[in-house]
Amino acid sequence: MPGRELPQLTAASTLADADLVYATVTASANASRKITVSDLRATLRQRAIARYYMHGNATATPIAVSGTYYPILGTTTSGSAVVGFTQGASNAAVLTGAAGMFYVVAIAAVSGGNNQLVSVRLAVNGTPVTSAEGEASTETGAKRTVVVQDVITLSPGDTLSVQLANTTSTTSITAVDLSLVAHRV
């Protein structure tokens, strides 16, 4: 599959080990060939999808140092169809499935102060990912939406979260709404 990095395989590896969906063709007495999908449920369980969100959050994220990224505060809810991830501390999705590359999208609606430049980044294991950054300028009484996305390689146990920074001052910022979705590519 072009553009997809396969996991490390050995001579004893199967297609399932490579996280590939596959079909087996077998001969049938009533037909020349019959196509069945082998272990489709087990194969689909190998897929990894993370999703969490919060709406109407009122918990501000304190900013001690301007330009420093902090985990977004508030209480997120794990969405439906989550596979291969669990929800961890500090609004993080924890990979419980196999290592791989993931397409990750986060949308944050932020507010706080007036004319504050807010930067939002994805973070892996608490470290901001510099290639996944978006910015918005706040306005009193309004929410500004920031979208960030990237393709990120994760290993089992890695955490995926969203962080923000106020690059203008130490005014606290609130992520009123937040959504994160990650899926294996």
C-alpha distance (Angstrom), angle and dihedral (degrees) to the residues before:
residue distance angle dihedral
M1 . . .
P2 3.83 . .
G3 3.77 116.6 .
R4 3.79 94.9 16.6
E5 3.77 123.7 114.5
L6 3.80 111.4 -144.2
P7 3.80 122.0 -144.1
Q8 3.80 120.5 -105.7
L9 3.80 106.9 -76.6
T10 3.78 133.8 -167.2
A11 3.80 132.0 -156.9
A12 3.82 88.0 -93.2
S13 3.83 94.5 51.6
T14 3.79 120.3 118.6
L15 3.77 130.3 -149.7
A16 3.81 87.3 -101.7
D17 3.83 89.3 56.7
A18 3.80 87.4 56.7
D19 3.83 88.7 52.0
L20 3.81 92.4 -118.3
V21 3.80 125.8 145.3
Y22 3.77 109.7 -129.1
A23 3.80 140.7 176.1
T24 3.78 129.0 -143.1
V25 3.81 120.2 -143.8
T26 3.81 114.9 -150.5
A27 3.79 132.8 178.9
S28 3.80 116.8 -108.8
A29 3.78 129.9 -161.3
N30 3.81 91.5 -129.6
A31 3.79 98.4 41.6
S32 3.75 137.1 30.5
R33 3.81 92.3 -119.9
K34 3.78 136.1 5.8
I35 3.79 122.5 -164.0
T36 3.79 118.7 -146.8
V37 3.78 129.8 171.3
S38 3.80 109.8 -123.1
D39 3.76 116.9 -135.1
L40 3.79 92.2 -21.0
R41 3.78 93.3 167.5
A42 3.81 92.4 50.1
T43 3.78 90.2 46.7
L44 3.80 92.5 50.2
R45 3.81 89.5 49.9
Q46 3.81 86.8 61.6
R47 3.78 89.5 61.9
A48 3.76 114.0 98.7
I49 3.78 124.3 -144.2
A50 3.80 125.8 165.8
R51 3.78 124.1 -168.4
Y52 3.76 132.1 166.9
Y53 3.78 134.4 156.5
M54 3.79 147.4 169.8
H55 3.79 131.1 -160.7
G56 3.78 129.4 -163.8
N57 3.80 94.6 10.9
A58 3.81 114.5 176.6
T59 3.82 98.4 -178.0
A60 3.79 109.5 110.9
T61 3.78 122.0 -144.9
P62 3.82 107.1 -128.3
I63 3.81 115.5 -132.0
A64 3.81 112.2 -149.2
V65 3.81 95.9 170.3
S66 3.79 124.3 28.3
G67 3.81 111.8 -119.6
T68 3.83 94.6 20.2
Y69 3.82 118.0 120.3
Y70 3.81 118.9 -123.9
P71 3.82 130.8 -174.5
I72 3.80 110.0 -99.3
L73 3.79 110.3 -106.1
G74 3.80 123.8 -138.1
T75 3.78 135.8 78.9
T76 3.78 117.2 -73.3
T77 3.78 126.9 -162.9
S78 3.78 123.4 -141.0
G79 3.79 110.0 -118.4
S80 3.78 129.1 -134.9
A81 3.81 123.7 -81.9
V82 3.81 94.3 33.5
V83 3.80 110.2 162.9
G84 3.82 129.1 172.1
F85 3.81 93.3 7.1
T86 3.79 135.8 83.5
Q87 3.77 128.0 -162.6
G88 3.79 111.6 -104.2
A89 3.79 135.9 -173.2
S90 3.82 122.1 -60.6
N91 3.81 93.4 26.7
A92 3.79 93.7 -63.3
A93 3.80 129.3 149.1
V94 3.81 110.5 -137.9
L95 3.81 118.4 -151.6
T96 3.80 110.2 -128.6
G97 3.80 95.3 165.8
A98 3.79 131.9 71.7
A99 3.81 123.6 -51.3
G100 3.77 117.7 -94.9
M101 3.78 149.5 120.0
F102 3.79 118.1 -62.1
Y103 3.78 133.5 -165.2
V104 3.81 105.0 -137.2
V105 3.81 128.2 -168.6
A106 3.79 125.7 -179.2
I107 3.79 127.0 -177.4
A108 3.80 119.8 -167.4
A109 3.80 127.2 -178.7
V110 3.81 105.0 -156.9
S111 3.79 135.5 -171.6
G112 3.79 137.8 172.7
G113 3.75 133.3 123.3
N114 3.77 125.9 -16.6
N115 3.80 126.6 -70.9
Q116 3.80 93.6 2.4
L117 3.81 114.5 150.8
V118 3.80 106.7 -136.2
S119 3.80 120.9 -165.3
V120 3.81 120.8 -161.9
R121 3.81 123.9 -164.4
L122 3.76 138.3 174.1
A123 3.80 113.4 -117.1
V124 3.80 132.6 -154.6
N125 3.80 115.8 -156.6
G126 3.80 88.4 -12.9
T127 3.81 94.8 -54.7
P128 3.82 115.4 117.4
V129 3.81 115.3 -120.0
T130 3.81 105.6 -130.8
S131 3.81 94.0 -157.9
A132 3.83 91.4 58.8
E133 3.80 104.6 62.2
G134 3.79 136.4 131.8
E135 3.80 132.5 175.3
A136 3.78 138.9 -154.1
S137 3.78 135.5 176.3
T138 3.80 116.0 -128.8
E139 3.77 126.4 -131.1
T140 3.80 124.9 -162.7
G141 3.80 110.4 -91.8
A142 3.81 95.1 5.2
K143 3.79 137.0 99.6
R144 3.79 120.8 -133.9
T145 3.78 120.2 -157.2
V146 3.79 122.7 -135.7
V147 3.82 122.7 -171.4
V148 3.80 122.2 -164.3
Q149 3.78 128.4 179.1
D150 3.77 139.5 169.9
V151 3.79 144.6 150.3
I152 3.80 107.7 -107.2
T153 3.80 132.4 -176.7
L154 3.81 113.1 -132.4
S155 3.80 133.5 -174.7
P156 3.81 126.9 -156.2
G157 3.81 109.5 -73.2
D158 3.82 94.3 23.6
T159 3.80 115.8 133.9
L160 3.77 125.0 -138.2
S161 3.81 119.6 -159.5
V162 3.79 144.5 148.5
Q163 3.80 123.1 -111.3
L164 3.78 134.3 -175.6
A165 3.79 138.9 -156.4
N166 3.77 132.7 -165.8
T167 3.79 102.5 -139.0
T168 3.83 93.1 -175.4
S169 3.81 104.1 54.7
T170 3.80 144.4 -34.1
T171 3.81 93.9 -79.5
S172 3.82 110.1 136.5
I173 3.80 116.9 -110.2
T174 3.79 127.0 -148.8
A175 3.79 122.8 -150.1
V176 3.81 95.4 -149.3
D177 3.80 92.0 -178.6
L178 3.79 128.2 18.5
S179 3.78 133.7 176.7
L180 3.80 129.5 176.4
V181 3.80 126.3 -175.8
A182 3.81 125.6 177.0
H183 3.80 128.4 175.7
R184 3.77 135.1 173.4
V185 3.81 116.1 -99.2
